Amino acid sequence: MERREFLKMAAAGMIGSATLGVVGCGGNEAAAPAETETNAAPQAEVMPAEELAEEVQQDSALPELDWQMATSWPVALDTIFGGAQVFAERVAAMTEGRFRVTPRAMGELAPALEVLNVVEEGAVPIGHTASYYYIGKSPVTAFGTALPFGLTARQQNAWLFEGGGLAMLQEYYAEKFNAIQFPAGNTGVQMGGWFNKEINSTADLPGLKMRIPGLGGQVMAKLGVTVQVIPGGEIFQALQTGAIDAAEWVGPYDDEKLGFQKVTKYYYYPGWWEPGPSLEVQINLDQWNQLPQVYQEIVKTAAHEANTTMMARYDAKNPAALATLLESDIELRPFPDDVMAASEGAAFELYDEFSAADGDFKAIFDEWKKFRDAIQPWHGLGELAFLNYTSNR
């Protein structure tokens, strides 16, 4: 069948949805979710981005769609909310305005920490969030964002796109959450956060009240920290009122925008819990399966662009923001070595506990750890040595 004929038939509903299975590396093949129709045709060839817009422009049979997107972000954070905006803009541009996605700030369509829930239920078709907000549903969701002492942004992309990670996670999301997800942003390695109390050793951690989500929060809890998970837009007030003693968010650019330097004294680094956290576009699987194949390809392409653009923006904006923060009355400090060592030990104890209790977590963790153990020596040999030389001159 010619490609144009296939696309027209798909848009008209004459061809069933294509399968979503992806083959991982190293001979590991993820099972594809069941086809939604018994007459599903083979998936059309993947087209380069520049051809997608041409196909849409020339094929008037493609439907007009208007999707509302729930997000976990305040609009004021132009980098992280901007990831959702970049995605939406690219989808609209490549469909000649036929497929419109409108990002909404946290709380407009769903609370900031419930985006996956409303996507799963079908209350909204699409969301932009951090998967580790949902470890209460399953610890597996942490892999989609970051694991403590895990992967940098480049390593995370390598694992997701070339190491089989995304294929495993998409299979899990389809089965457990009736959703499909794509990486659509990364902040890069984060800061260790803002503290109103000095951290000189692990003895200073018990009883500390800290905002920190994901598995990093569970590691901190193992070390005696009282952990709270609150949305980004509520952190400033919690610090100001003393409801919490410390909080992590992202890094200099966002942190300065949120004004944390006005209500805390100590700025710690590094954010060992998020060395390269991905954000996700999450789509209700029923809605995804109804999209024409060309729209599915456009979604993938737009997510890729959002993934790249967000990281580039943070890298471009963080240096100047850090310089501004250091002009204020704060102290920049590294976490003490014993805190780093104790945190790493607690993290891998946690992974052992999850692996013993959850076969899905173990299956993904085993592959993730093999990838991590292989890639980190290479980056340490080449990249770290270079950066250590150039940054200390």
Secondary structure, 3 states (H helix, E strand, C coil): CCHHHHHHHHHCCCCCCCCCCCECCCCCECCCCCCCCCCCCCCCCCCCHHHHHHHHHHCCCCCCEEEEEEECCCCCCCCHHHHHHHHHHHHHHHCCCCEEEEEECCCCCCCCCCHHHHHHHCCCCEEEECHHHHCCCCHHHHHHCCCCCCCCHHHHHHHHHHCCHHHHHHHHHHHHHCEEEEEEEECCCECCEEECCCCCCHHHCCCCEEECCHHHHHHHHHCCCEEECCCHHHHHHHHHHCCCCEECCCCHHHHHHHCHHHCCCEEEECECCCCCCEEEEEEEHHHHHHCCHHHHHHHHHHHHHHHHHHHHHHHHHHHHHHHHHHCCCCEEEECCHHHHHHHHHHHHHHHHHHHHHCHHHHHHHHHHHHHHHHHHHHHHHHHHHHHHHHHCC
